[in-house]
Amino acid sequence: MKKLVVFCLGLLATLYILNPTAGVLEIIPDNLPLIGNLDEAAAVALLLMCLKYFGVDLPNIFRRGEADDRTIDIDSK
């Protein structure tokens, strides 16, 4: 059931980003300065979270390996 809800949210976010109605169904109009594209940004964030739930981690897709958590301390004595 949870997978179905996440899938539907991802599909809804994708449709909102593609905007097949050419701006007829906008939550926040794009011609408002500074806040006009917040609804699209929220849809992209929702889509990225849905994809990550299904194992597709797009923000980290171009990493070359596992993250290295080691730190190097340099003493300046």
mmJSON file of the N, C-alpha and C atoms, coordinates in Angstrom:
{"data_MODEL":{"atom_site":{
"group_PDB":["ATOM","ATOM","ATOM","ATOM","ATOM","ATOM","ATOM","ATOM","ATOM","ATOM","ATOM","ATOM","ATOM","ATOM","ATOM","ATOM","ATOM","ATOM","ATOM","ATOM","ATOM","ATOM","ATOM","ATOM","ATOM","ATOM","ATOM","ATOM","ATOM","ATOM","ATOM","ATOM","ATOM","ATOM","ATOM","ATOM","ATOM","ATOM","ATOM","ATOM","ATOM","ATOM","ATOM","ATOM","ATOM","ATOM","ATOM","ATOM","ATOM","ATOM","ATOM","ATOM","ATOM","ATOM","ATOM","ATOM","ATOM","ATOM","ATOM","ATOM","ATOM","ATOM","ATOM","ATOM","ATOM","ATOM","ATOM","ATOM","ATOM","ATOM","ATOM","ATOM","ATOM","ATOM","ATOM","ATOM","ATOM","ATOM","ATOM","ATOM","ATOM","ATOM","ATOM","ATOM","ATOM","ATOM","ATOM","ATOM","ATOM","ATOM","ATOM","ATOM","ATOM","ATOM","ATOM","ATOM","ATOM","ATOM","ATOM","ATOM","ATOM","ATOM","ATOM","ATOM","ATOM","ATOM","ATOM","ATOM","ATOM","ATOM","ATOM","ATOM","ATOM","ATOM","ATOM","ATOM","ATOM","ATOM","ATOM","ATOM","ATOM","ATOM","ATOM","ATOM","ATOM","ATOM","ATOM","ATOM","ATOM","ATOM","ATOM","ATOM","ATOM","ATOM","ATOM","ATOM","ATOM","ATOM","ATOM","ATOM","ATOM","ATOM","ATOM","ATOM","ATOM","ATOM","ATOM","ATOM","ATOM","ATOM","ATOM","ATOM","ATOM","ATOM","ATOM","ATOM","ATOM","ATOM","ATOM","ATOM","ATOM","ATOM","ATOM","ATOM","ATOM","ATOM","ATOM","ATOM","ATOM","ATOM","ATOM","ATOM","ATOM","ATOM","ATOM","ATOM","ATOM","ATOM","ATOM","ATOM","ATOM","ATOM","ATOM","ATOM","ATOM","ATOM","ATOM","ATOM","ATOM","ATOM","ATOM","ATOM","ATOM","ATOM","ATOM","ATOM","ATOM","ATOM","ATOM","ATOM","ATOM","ATOM","ATOM","ATOM","ATOM","ATOM","ATOM","ATOM","ATOM","ATOM","ATOM","ATOM","ATOM","ATOM","ATOM","ATOM","ATOM","ATOM","ATOM","ATOM","ATOM","ATOM","ATOM","ATOM","ATOM","ATOM","ATOM","ATOM","ATOM","ATOM","ATOM"],
"id":[1,2,3,4,5,6,7,8,9,10,11,12,13,14,15,16,17,18,19,20,21,22,23,24,25,26,27,28,29,30,31,32,33,34,35,36,37,38,39,40,41,42,43,44,45,46,47,48,49,50,51,52,53,54,55,56,57,58,59,60,61,62,63,64,65,66,67,68,69,70,71,72,73,74,75,76,77,78,79,80,81,82,83,84,85,86,87,88,89,90,91,92,93,94,95,96,97,98,99,100,101,102,103,104,105,106,107,108,109,110,111,112,113,114,115,116,117,118,119,120,121,122,123,124,125,126,127,128,129,130,131,132,133,134,135,136,137,138,139,140,141,142,143,144,145,146,147,148,149,150,151,152,153,154,155,156,157,158,159,160,161,162,163,164,165,166,167,168,169,170,171,172,173,174,175,176,177,178,179,180,181,182,183,184,185,186,187,188,189,190,191,192,193,194,195,196,197,198,199,200,201,202,203,204,205,206,207,208,209,210,211,212,213,214,215,216,217,218,219,220,221,222,223,224,225,226,227,228,229,230,231],
"type_symbol":["N","C","C","N","C","C","N","C","C","N","C","C","N","C","C","N","C","C","N","C","C","N","C","C","N","C","C","N","C","C","N","C","C","N","C","C","N","C","C","N","C","C","N","C","C","N","C","C","N","C","C","N","C","C","N","C","C","N","C","C","N","C","C","N","C","C","N","C","C","N","C","C","N","C","C","N","C","C","N","C","C","N","C","C","N","C","C","N","C","C","N","C","C","N","C","C","N","C","C","N","C","C","N","C","C","N","C","C","N","C","C","N","C","C","N","C","C","N","C","C","N","C","C","N","C","C","N","C","C","N","C","C","N","C","C","N","C","C","N","C","C","N","C","C","N","C","C","N","C","C","N","C","C","N","C","C","N","C","C","N","C","C","N","C","C","N","C","C","N","C","C","N","C","C","N","C","C","N","C","C","N","C","C","N","C","C","N","C","C","N","C","C","N","C","C","N","C","C","N","C","C","N","C","C","N","C","C","N","C","C","N","C","C","N","C","C","N","C","C","N","C","C","N","C","C","N","C","C","N","C","C"],
"label_atom_id":["N","CA","C","N","CA","C","N","CA","C","N","CA","C","N","CA","C","N","CA","C","N","CA","C","N","CA","C","N","CA","C","N","CA","C","N","CA","C","N","CA","C","N","CA","C","N","CA","C","N","CA","C","N","CA","C","N","CA","C","N","CA","C","N","CA","C","N","CA","C","N","CA","C","N","CA","C","N","CA","C","N","CA","C","N","CA","C","N","CA","C","N","CA","C","N","CA","C","N","CA","C","N","CA","C","N","CA","C","N","CA","C","N","CA","C","N","CA","C","N","CA","C","N","CA","C","N","CA","C","N","CA","C","N","CA","C","N","CA","C","N","CA","C","N","CA","C","N","CA","C","N","CA","C","N","CA","C","N","CA","C","N","CA","C","N","CA","C","N","CA","C","N","CA","C","N","CA","C","N","CA","C","N","CA","C","N","CA","C","N","CA","C","N","CA","C","N","CA","C","N","CA","C","N","CA","C","N","CA","C","N","CA","C","N","CA","C","N","CA","C","N","CA","C","N","CA","C","N","CA","C","N","CA","C","N","CA","C","N","CA","C","N","CA","C","N","CA","C","N","CA","C","N","CA","C","N","CA","C","N","CA","C","N","CA","C","N","CA","C"],
"label_alt_id":[null,null,null,null,null,null,null,null,null,null,null,null,null,null,null,null,null,null,null,null,null,null,null,null,null,null,null,null,null,null,null,null,null,null,null,null,null,null,null,null,null,null,null,null,null,null,null,null,null,null,null,null,null,null,null,null,null,null,null,null,null,null,null,null,null,null,null,null,null,null,null,null,null,null,null,null,null,null,null,null,null,null,null,null,null,null,null,null,null,null,null,null,null,null,null,null,null,null,null,null,null,null,null,null,null,null,null,null,null,null,null,null,null,null,null,null,null,null,null,null,null,null,null,null,null,null,null,null,null,null,null,null,null,null,null,null,null,null,null,null,null,null,null,null,null,null,null,null,null,null,null,null,null,null,null,null,null,null,null,null,null,null,null,null,null,null,null,null,null,null,null,null,null,null,null,null,null,null,null,null,null,null,null,null,null,null,null,null,null,null,null,null,null,null,null,null,null,null,null,null,null,null,null,null,null,null,null,null,null,null,null,null,null,null,null,null,null,null,null,null,null,null,null,null,null,null,null,null,null,null,null],
"label_comp_id":["MET","MET","MET","LYS","LYS","LYS","LYS","LYS","LYS","LEU","LEU","LEU","VAL","VAL","VAL","VAL","VAL","VAL","PHE","PHE","PHE","CYS","CYS","CYS","LEU","LEU","LEU","GLY","GLY","GLY","LEU","LEU","LEU","LEU","LEU","LEU","ALA","ALA","ALA","THR","THR","THR","LEU","LEU","LEU","TYR","TYR","TYR","ILE","ILE","ILE","LEU","LEU","LEU","ASN","ASN","ASN","PRO","PRO","PRO","THR","THR","THR","ALA","ALA","ALA","GLY","GLY","GLY","VAL","VAL","VAL","LEU","LEU","LEU","GLU","GLU","GLU","ILE","ILE","ILE","ILE","ILE","ILE","PRO","PRO","PRO","ASP","ASP","ASP","ASN","ASN","ASN","LEU","LEU","LEU","PRO","PRO","PRO","LEU","LEU","LEU","ILE","ILE","ILE","GLY","GLY","GLY","ASN","ASN","ASN","LEU","LEU","LEU","ASP","ASP","ASP","GLU","GLU","GLU","ALA","ALA","ALA","ALA","ALA","ALA","ALA","ALA","ALA","VAL","VAL","VAL","ALA","ALA","ALA","LEU","LEU","LEU","LEU","LEU","LEU","LEU","LEU","LEU","MET","MET","MET","CYS","CYS","CYS","LEU","LEU","LEU","LYS","LYS","LYS","TYR","TYR","TYR","PHE","PHE","PHE","GLY","GLY","GLY","VAL","VAL","VAL","ASP","ASP","ASP","LEU","LEU","LEU","PRO","PRO","PRO","ASN","ASN","ASN","ILE","ILE","ILE","PHE","PHE","PHE","ARG","ARG","ARG","ARG","ARG","ARG","GLY","GLY","GLY","GLU","GLU","GLU","ALA","ALA","ALA","ASP","ASP","ASP","ASP","ASP","ASP","ARG","ARG","ARG","THR","THR","THR","ILE","ILE","ILE","ASP","ASP","ASP","ILE","ILE","ILE","ASP","ASP","ASP","SER","SER","SER","LYS","LYS","LYS"],
"label_asym_id":["A","A","A","A","A","A","A","A","A","A","A","A","A","A","A","A","A","A","A","A","A","A","A","A","A","A","A","A","A","A","A","A","A","A","A","A","A","A","A","A","A","A","A","A","A","A","A","A","A","A","A","A","A","A","A","A","A","A","A","A","A","A","A","A","A","A","A","A","A","A","A","A","A","A","A","A","A","A","A","A","A","A","A","A","A","A","A","A","A","A","A","A","A","A","A","A","A","A","A","A","A","A","A","A","A","A","A","A","A","A","A","A","A","A","A","A","A","A","A","A","A","A","A","A","A","A","A","A","A","A","A","A","A","A","A","A","A","A","A","A","A","A","A","A","A","A","A","A","A","A","A","A","A","A","A","A","A","A","A","A","A","A","A","A","A","A","A","A","A","A","A","A","A","A","A","A","A","A","A","A","A","A","A","A","A","A","A","A","A","A","A","A","A","A","A","A","A","A","A","A","A","A","A","A","A","A","A","A","A","A","A","A","A","A","A","A","A","A","A","A","A","A","A","A","A","A","A","A","A","A","A"],
"label_entity_id":["1","1","1","1","1","1","1","1","1","1","1","1","1","1","1","1","1","1","1","1","1","1","1","1","1","1","1","1","1","1","1","1","1","1","1","1","1","1","1","1","1","1","1","1","1","1","1","1","1","1","1","1","1","1","1","1","1","1","1","1","1","1","1","1","1","1","1","1","1","1","1","1","1","1","1","1","1","1","1","1","1","1","1","1","1","1","1","1","1","1","1","1","1","1","1","1","1","1","1","1","1","1","1","1","1","1","1","1","1","1","1","1","1","1","1","1","1","1","1","1","1","1","1","1","1","1","1","1","1","1","1","1","1","1","1","1","1","1","1","1","1","1","1","1","1","1","1","1","1","1","1","1","1","1","1","1","1","1","1","1","1","1","1","1","1","1","1","1","1","1","1","1","1","1","1","1","1","1","1","1","1","1","1","1","1","1","1","1","1","1","1","1","1","1","1","1","1","1","1","1","1","1","1","1","1","1","1","1","1","1","1","1","1","1","1","1","1","1","1","1","1","1","1","1","1","1","1","1","1","1","1"],
"label_seq_id":[1,1,1,2,2,2,3,3,3,4,4,4,5,5,5,6,6,6,7,7,7,8,8,8,9,9,9,10,10,10,11,11,11,12,12,12,13,13,13,14,14,14,15,15,15,16,16,16,17,17,17,18,18,18,19,19,19,20,20,20,21,21,21,22,22,22,23,23,23,24,24,24,25,25,25,26,26,26,27,27,27,28,28,28,29,29,29,30,30,30,31,31,31,32,32,32,33,33,33,34,34,34,35,35,35,36,36,36,37,37,37,38,38,38,39,39,39,40,40,40,41,41,41,42,42,42,43,43,43,44,44,44,45,45,45,46,46,46,47,47,47,48,48,48,49,49,49,50,50,50,51,51,51,52,52,52,53,53,53,54,54,54,55,55,55,56,56,56,57,57,57,58,58,58,59,59,59,60,60,60,61,61,61,62,62,62,63,63,63,64,64,64,65,65,65,66,66,66,67,67,67,68,68,68,69,69,69,70,70,70,71,71,71,72,72,72,73,73,73,74,74,74,75,75,75,76,76,76,77,77,77],
"pdbx_PDB_ins_code":[null,null,null,null,null,null,null,null,null,null,null,null,null,null,null,null,null,null,null,null,null,null,null,null,null,null,null,null,null,null,null,null,null,null,null,null,null,null,null,null,null,null,null,null,null,null,null,null,null,null,null,null,null,null,null,null,null,null,null,null,null,null,null,null,null,null,null,null,null,null,null,null,null,null,null,null,null,null,null,null,null,null,null,null,null,null,null,null,null,null,null,null,null,null,null,null,null,null,null,null,null,null,null,null,null,null,null,null,null,null,null,null,null,null,null,null,null,null,null,null,null,null,null,null,null,null,null,null,null,null,null,null,null,null,null,null,null,null,null,null,null,null,null,null,null,null,null,null,null,null,null,null,null,null,null,null,null,null,null,null,null,null,null,null,null,null,null,null,null,null,null,null,null,null,null,null,null,null,null,null,null,null,null,null,null,null,null,null,null,null,null,null,null,null,null,null,null,null,null,null,null,null,null,null,null,null,null,null,null,null,null,null,null,null,null,null,null,null,null,null,null,null,null,null,null,null,null,null,null,null,null],
"Cartn_x":[0.824,0.0,0.872,1.964,2.831,3.519,3.923,4.56,3.609,2.348,1.361,1.185,1.143,1.0,2.222,3.411,4.635,4.686,4.287,4.259,3.289,2.112,1.116,1.599,2.266,2.823,3.906,4.74,5.768,5.166,4.126,3.444,2.788,2.169,1.551,2.592,3.727,4.799,5.353,5.504,5.998,5.029,3.757,2.753,2.741,2.927,2.938,4.167,5.308,6.522,6.392,5.845,5.657,4.609,3.642,2.625,1.932,1.194,0.557,-0.546,-1.01,-2.083,-1.542,-0.242,0.398,0.102,0.118,-0.019,-1.432,-2.4,-3.783,-3.955,-3.343,-3.44,-2.144,-1.984,-0.809,-1.235,-0.427,-0.708,-0.301,0.913,1.409,1.747,1.161,1.475,2.957,3.528,4.963,5.357,4.42,4.787,4.941,4.779,5.031,6.528,7.128,8.583,8.985,10.064,10.718,9.947,8.647,7.901,7.156,7.267,6.513,6.893,8.124,8.558,8.7,8.206,8.306,7.487,6.362,5.556,6.259,6.958,7.729,8.915,9.543,10.654,10.163,8.999,8.436,8.094,7.61,7.294,8.568,9.654,10.927,11.453,11.363,11.811,10.989,9.685,8.819,9.173,9.435,9.807,11.13,12.114,13.402,13.258,12.395,12.173,11.484,10.535,9.848,10.81,11.667,12.642,13.636,14.033,14.961,14.315,13.02,12.3,12.397,12.366,12.435,13.865,14.853,16.236,16.983,16.373,17.041,17.449,18.74,19.239,19.908,19.118,19.634,20.67,20.531,21.566,22.947,23.018,24.307,24.682,24.071,24.296,25.678,26.298,27.597,28.77,28.538,29.643,30.494,31.789,32.712,32.872,32.346,32.49,31.766,32.05,31.432,31.978,31.153,31.58,32.646,33.668,34.775,34.562,34.306,34.025,35.287,36.425,37.661,38.034,38.612,39.115,40.624,41.261,42.709,43.02,43.707,44.107,45.521,45.708,47.037,47.449,48.509,49.025,50.043,49.918,50.856,51.772,52.651,53.572,54.86],
"Cartn_y":[-1.189,0.0,1.258,1.231,2.398,2.634,1.548,1.688,2.311,1.964,2.523,4.022,4.431,5.854,6.641,6.099,6.775,6.846,5.767,5.762,6.81,6.898,7.888,9.314,9.555,10.881,11.233,10.263,10.49,10.766,10.045,10.264,11.641,12.031,13.352,14.466,14.285,15.278,15.362,14.216,14.206,14.923,14.653,15.332,16.83,17.226,18.65,19.331,18.634,19.212,19.309,18.279,18.301,19.331,19.58,20.611,20.515,19.435,19.278,20.302,21.017,21.998,23.38,23.528,24.796,25.91,25.599,26.626,26.888,26.126,26.344,25.91,24.789,24.286,24.595,25.801,26.225,26.47,26.019,26.316,27.755,28.111,29.486,29.971,31.082,31.574,31.905,31.571,31.757,33.219,34.102,35.497,36.277,35.633,36.29,36.262,37.417,37.443,36.631,35.89,35.117,33.895,33.914,32.759,32.017,32.483,31.889,30.462,30.081,28.73,27.808,28.209,27.359,26.086,26.149,24.94,23.909,24.375,23.44,22.875,23.694,23.209,22.154,22.368,21.377,20.085,20.192,18.994,18.217,18.926,18.253,17.562,18.241,17.632,16.383,16.456,15.296,14.153,14.471,13.434,12.786,13.585,13.015,12.111,12.501,11.649,10.343,10.405,9.192,8.268,8.846,8.016,7.381,8.126,7.573,6.425,6.522,5.449,4.144,4.267,3.076,2.706,3.38,2.987,3.762,4.768,5.583,6.886,6.999,8.169,9.121,9.968,10.842,11.861,12.485,13.449,12.816,11.551,10.881,9.951,10.103,9.158,9.304,10.464,10.678,10.55,10.053,9.824,8.676,8.746,7.741,6.538,6.558,5.427,5.739,4.942,5.157,6.426,7.086,8.303,7.959,8.759,8.536,9.413,8.8,9.556,9.838,9.465,9.695,11.166,11.657,13.027,12.995,13.964,14.08,15.31,15.097,16.198,16.62,17.888,18.424,19.333,18.929,19.73,20.724,21.951,22.987,23.361,22.456,22.704,23.261],
"Cartn_z":[0.0,0.0,0.0,0.794,0.86,-0.476,-1.15,-2.461,-3.471,-3.397,-4.315,-4.084,-2.822,-2.497,-2.969,-2.735,-3.162,-4.688,-5.365,-6.826,-7.362,-6.757,-7.204,-6.96,-5.836,-5.582,-6.595,-6.925,-7.938,-9.308,-9.648,-10.922,-10.966,-9.868,-9.784,-9.901,-9.237,-9.323,-10.736,-11.4,-12.775,-13.708,-13.559,-14.382,-14.119,-12.877,-12.556,-13.154,-13.157,-13.739,-15.26,-15.891,-17.341,-17.758,-16.898,-17.073,-18.432,-18.663,-19.97,-20.247,-19.253,-19.452,-19.768,-19.949,-20.332,-19.336,-18.061,-17.043,-16.566,-17.024,-16.592,-15.136,-14.761,-13.391,-12.639,-12.202,-11.441,-9.998,-9.055,-7.653,-7.354,-7.767,-7.622,-9.031,-9.491,-10.842,-10.99,-12.142,-12.369,-12.54,-12.766,-12.967,-11.662,-10.523,-9.237,-8.951,-8.674,-8.445,-7.209,-7.334,-6.275,-5.796,-5.803,-5.296,-6.393,-7.619,-8.716,-9.043,-8.801,-9.154,-7.956,-6.817,-5.626,-5.757,-6.444,-6.603,-7.486,-8.519,-9.335,-8.557,-7.746,-6.916,-5.924,-5.353,-4.433,-5.169,-6.402,-7.186,-7.522,-7.842,-8.124,-6.865,-5.714,-4.463,-4.138,-4.353,-4.116,-5.059,-6.321,-7.282,-6.906,-6.483,-6.072,-4.85,-3.902,-2.725,-3.109,-4.037,-4.481,-5.224,-6.064,-6.767,-5.802,-4.777,-3.785,-3.006,-2.758,-2.072,-2.864,-4.203,-5.049,-5.439,-4.845,-5.051,-6.116,-6.715,-7.73,-7.061,-6.746,-6.024,-7.015,-7.678,-8.723,-8.247,-7.089,-6.688,-6.532,-6.235,-6.027,-7.17,-8.31,-9.395,-10.016,-9.91,-10.539,-9.57,-8.37,-7.435,-7.924,-7.644,-8.151,-7.233,-6.078,-5.163,-3.876,-2.895,-1.598,-0.963,-0.21,0.469,1.503,1.545,2.464,3.693,4.832,6.046,6.871,6.359,7.11,7.038,8.112,8.131,8.302,7.736,7.829,8.67,9.786,10.651,10.302,10.071,9.763,10.918,11.595,12.709,12.182,12.611,12.15,13.299,13.682,14.792,14.295],
"occupancy":[1.0,1.0,1.0,1.0,1.0,1.0,1.0,1.0,1.0,1.0,1.0,1.0,1.0,1.0,1.0,1.0,1.0,1.0,1.0,1.0,1.0,1.0,1.0,1.0,1.0,1.0,1.0,1.0,1.0,1.0,1.0,1.0,1.0,1.0,1.0,1.0,1.0,1.0,1.0,1.0,1.0,1.0,1.0,1.0,1.0,1.0,1.0,1.0,1.0,1.0,1.0,1.0,1.0,1.0,1.0,1.0,1.0,1.0,1.0,1.0,1.0,1.0,1.0,1.0,1.0,1.0,1.0,1.0,1.0,1.0,1.0,1.0,1.0,1.0,1.0,1.0,1.0,1.0,1.0,1.0,1.0,1.0,1.0,1.0,1.0,1.0,1.0,1.0,1.0,1.0,1.0,1.0,1.0,1.0,1.0,1.0,1.0,1.0,1.0,1.0,1.0,1.0,1.0,1.0,1.0,1.0,1.0,1.0,1.0,1.0,1.0,1.0,1.0,1.0,1.0,1.0,1.0,1.0,1.0,1.0,1.0,1.0,1.0,1.0,1.0,1.0,1.0,1.0,1.0,1.0,1.0,1.0,1.0,1.0,1.0,1.0,1.0,1.0,1.0,1.0,1.0,1.0,1.0,1.0,1.0,1.0,1.0,1.0,1.0,1.0,1.0,1.0,1.0,1.0,1.0,1.0,1.0,1.0,1.0,1.0,1.0,1.0,1.0,1.0,1.0,1.0,1.0,1.0,1.0,1.0,1.0,1.0,1.0,1.0,1.0,1.0,1.0,1.0,1.0,1.0,1.0,1.0,1.0,1.0,1.0,1.0,1.0,1.0,1.0,1.0,1.0,1.0,1.0,1.0,1.0,1.0,1.0,1.0,1.0,1.0,1.0,1.0,1.0,1.0,1.0,1.0,1.0,1.0,1.0,1.0,1.0,1.0,1.0,1.0,1.0,1.0,1.0,1.0,1.0,1.0,1.0,1.0,1.0,1.0,1.0,1.0,1.0,1.0,1.0,1.0,1.0],
"B_iso_or_equiv":[0.0,0.0,0.0,0.0,0.0,0.0,0.0,0.0,0.0,0.0,0.0,0.0,0.0,0.0,0.0,0.0,0.0,0.0,0.0,0.0,0.0,0.0,0.0,0.0,0.0,0.0,0.0,0.0,0.0,0.0,0.0,0.0,0.0,0.0,0.0,0.0,0.0,0.0,0.0,0.0,0.0,0.0,0.0,0.0,0.0,0.0,0.0,0.0,0.0,0.0,0.0,0.0,0.0,0.0,0.0,0.0,0.0,0.0,0.0,0.0,0.0,0.0,0.0,0.0,0.0,0.0,0.0,0.0,0.0,0.0,0.0,0.0,0.0,0.0,0.0,0.0,0.0,0.0,0.0,0.0,0.0,0.0,0.0,0.0,0.0,0.0,0.0,0.0,0.0,0.0,0.0,0.0,0.0,0.0,0.0,0.0,0.0,0.0,0.0,0.0,0.0,0.0,0.0,0.0,0.0,0.0,0.0,0.0,0.0,0.0,0.0,0.0,0.0,0.0,0.0,0.0,0.0,0.0,0.0,0.0,0.0,0.0,0.0,0.0,0.0,0.0,0.0,0.0,0.0,0.0,0.0,0.0,0.0,0.0,0.0,0.0,0.0,0.0,0.0,0.0,0.0,0.0,0.0,0.0,0.0,0.0,0.0,0.0,0.0,0.0,0.0,0.0,0.0,0.0,0.0,0.0,0.0,0.0,0.0,0.0,0.0,0.0,0.0,0.0,0.0,0.0,0.0,0.0,0.0,0.0,0.0,0.0,0.0,0.0,0.0,0.0,0.0,0.0,0.0,0.0,0.0,0.0,0.0,0.0,0.0,0.0,0.0,0.0,0.0,0.0,0.0,0.0,0.0,0.0,0.0,0.0,0.0,0.0,0.0,0.0,0.0,0.0,0.0,0.0,0.0,0.0,0.0,0.0,0.0,0.0,0.0,0.0,0.0,0.0,0.0,0.0,0.0,0.0,0.0,0.0,0.0,0.0,0.0,0.0,0.0,0.0,0.0,0.0,0.0,0.0,0.0],
"pdbx_formal_charge":[null,null,null,null,null,null,null,null,null,null,null,null,null,null,null,null,null,null,null,null,null,null,null,null,null,null,null,null,null,null,null,null,null,null,null,null,null,null,null,null,null,null,null,null,null,null,null,null,null,null,null,null,null,null,null,null,null,null,null,null,null,null,null,null,null,null,null,null,null,null,null,null,null,null,null,null,null,null,null,null,null,null,null,null,null,null,null,null,null,null,null,null,null,null,null,null,null,null,null,null,null,null,null,null,null,null,null,null,null,null,null,null,null,null,null,null,null,null,null,null,null,null,null,null,null,null,null,null,null,null,null,null,null,null,null,null,null,null,null,null,null,null,null,null,null,null,null,null,null,null,null,null,null,null,null,null,null,null,null,null,null,null,null,null,null,null,null,null,null,null,null,null,null,null,null,null,null,null,null,null,null,null,null,null,null,null,null,null,null,null,null,null,null,null,null,null,null,null,null,null,null,null,null,null,null,null,null,null,null,null,null,null,null,null,null,null,null,null,null,null,null,null,null,null,null,null,null,null,null,null,null],
"auth_seq_id":[1,1,1,2,2,2,3,3,3,4,4,4,5,5,5,6,6,6,7,7,7,8,8,8,9,9,9,10,10,10,11,11,11,12,12,12,13,13,13,14,14,14,15,15,15,16,16,16,17,17,17,18,18,18,19,19,19,20,20,20,21,21,21,22,22,22,23,23,23,24,24,24,25,25,25,26,26,26,27,27,27,28,28,28,29,29,29,30,30,30,31,31,31,32,32,32,33,33,33,34,34,34,35,35,35,36,36,36,37,37,37,38,38,38,39,39,39,40,40,40,41,41,41,42,42,42,43,43,43,44,44,44,45,45,45,46,46,46,47,47,47,48,48,48,49,49,49,50,50,50,51,51,51,52,52,52,53,53,53,54,54,54,55,55,55,56,56,56,57,57,57,58,58,58,59,59,59,60,60,60,61,61,61,62,62,62,63,63,63,64,64,64,65,65,65,66,66,66,67,67,67,68,68,68,69,69,69,70,70,70,71,71,71,72,72,72,73,73,73,74,74,74,75,75,75,76,76,76,77,77,77],
"auth_comp_id":["MET","MET","MET","LYS","LYS","LYS","LYS","LYS","LYS","LEU","LEU","LEU","VAL","VAL","VAL","VAL","VAL","VAL","PHE","PHE","PHE","CYS","CYS","CYS","LEU","LEU","LEU","GLY","GLY","GLY","LEU","LEU","LEU","LEU","LEU","LEU","ALA","ALA","ALA","THR","THR","THR","LEU","LEU","LEU","TYR","TYR","TYR","ILE","ILE","ILE","LEU","LEU","LEU","ASN","ASN","ASN","PRO","PRO","PRO","THR","THR","THR","ALA","ALA","ALA","GLY","GLY","GLY","VAL","VAL","VAL","LEU","LEU","LEU","GLU","GLU","GLU","ILE","ILE","ILE","ILE","ILE","ILE","PRO","PRO","PRO","ASP","ASP","ASP","ASN","ASN","ASN","LEU","LEU","LEU","PRO","PRO","PRO","LEU","LEU","LEU","ILE","ILE","ILE","GLY","GLY","GLY","ASN","ASN","ASN","LEU","LEU","LEU","ASP","ASP","ASP","GLU","GLU","GLU","ALA","ALA","ALA","ALA","ALA","ALA","ALA","ALA","ALA","VAL","VAL","VAL","ALA","ALA","ALA","LEU","LEU","LEU","LEU","LEU","LEU","LEU","LEU","LEU","MET","MET","MET","CYS","CYS","CYS","LEU","LEU","LEU","LYS","LYS","LYS","TYR","TYR","TYR","PHE","PHE","PHE","GLY","GLY","GLY","VAL","VAL","VAL","ASP","ASP","ASP","LEU","LEU","LEU","PRO","PRO","PRO","ASN","ASN","ASN","ILE","ILE","ILE","PHE","PHE","PHE","ARG","ARG","ARG","ARG","ARG","ARG","GLY","GLY","GLY","GLU","GLU","GLU","ALA","ALA","ALA","ASP","ASP","ASP","ASP","ASP","ASP","ARG","ARG","ARG","THR","THR","THR","ILE","ILE","ILE","ASP","ASP","ASP","ILE","ILE","ILE","ASP","ASP","ASP","SER","SER","SER","LYS","LYS","LYS"],
"auth_asym_id":["A","A","A","A","A","A","A","A","A","A","A","A","A","A","A","A","A","A","A","A","A","A","A","A","A","A","A","A","A","A","A","A","A","A","A","A","A","A","A","A","A","A","A","A","A","A","A","A","A","A","A","A","A","A","A","A","A","A","A","A","A","A","A","A","A","A","A","A","A","A","A","A","A","A","A","A","A","A","A","A","A","A","A","A","A","A","A","A","A","A","A","A","A","A","A","A","A","A","A","A","A","A","A","A","A","A","A","A","A","A","A","A","A","A","A","A","A","A","A","A","A","A","A","A","A","A","A","A","A","A","A","A","A","A","A","A","A","A","A","A","A","A","A","A","A","A","A","A","A","A","A","A","A","A","A","A","A","A","A","A","A","A","A","A","A","A","A","A","A","A","A","A","A","A","A","A","A","A","A","A","A","A","A","A","A","A","A","A","A","A","A","A","A","A","A","A","A","A","A","A","A","A","A","A","A","A","A","A","A","A","A","A","A","A","A","A","A","A","A","A","A","A","A","A","A","A","A","A","A","A","A"],
"auth_atom_id":["N","CA","C","N","CA","C","N","CA","C","N","CA","C","N","CA","C","N","CA","C","N","CA","C","N","CA","C","N","CA","C","N","CA","C","N","CA","C","N","CA","C","N","CA","C","N","CA","C","N","CA","C","N","CA","C","N","CA","C","N","CA","C","N","CA","C","N","CA","C","N","CA","C","N","CA","C","N","CA","C","N","CA","C","N","CA","C","N","CA","C","N","CA","C","N","CA","C","N","CA","C","N","CA","C","N","CA","C","N","CA","C","N","CA","C","N","CA","C","N","CA","C","N","CA","C","N","CA","C","N","CA","C","N","CA","C","N","CA","C","N","CA","C","N","CA","C","N","CA","C","N","CA","C","N","CA","C","N","CA","C","N","CA","C","N","CA","C","N","CA","C","N","CA","C","N","CA","C","N","CA","C","N","CA","C","N","CA","C","N","CA","C","N","CA","C","N","CA","C","N","CA","C","N","CA","C","N","CA","C","N","CA","C","N","CA","C","N","CA","C","N","CA","C","N","CA","C","N","CA","C","N","CA","C","N","CA","C","N","CA","C","N","CA","C","N","CA","C","N","CA","C","N","CA","C","N","CA","C","N","CA","C","N","CA","C","N","CA","C"],
"pdbx_PDB_model_num":[1,1,1,1,1,1,1,1,1,1,1,1,1,1,1,1,1,1,1,1,1,1,1,1,1,1,1,1,1,1,1,1,1,1,1,1,1,1,1,1,1,1,1,1,1,1,1,1,1,1,1,1,1,1,1,1,1,1,1,1,1,1,1,1,1,1,1,1,1,1,1,1,1,1,1,1,1,1,1,1,1,1,1,1,1,1,1,1,1,1,1,1,1,1,1,1,1,1,1,1,1,1,1,1,1,1,1,1,1,1,1,1,1,1,1,1,1,1,1,1,1,1,1,1,1,1,1,1,1,1,1,1,1,1,1,1,1,1,1,1,1,1,1,1,1,1,1,1,1,1,1,1,1,1,1,1,1,1,1,1,1,1,1,1,1,1,1,1,1,1,1,1,1,1,1,1,1,1,1,1,1,1,1,1,1,1,1,1,1,1,1,1,1,1,1,1,1,1,1,1,1,1,1,1,1,1,1,1,1,1,1,1,1,1,1,1,1,1,1,1,1,1,1,1,1,1,1,1,1,1,1]
}}}
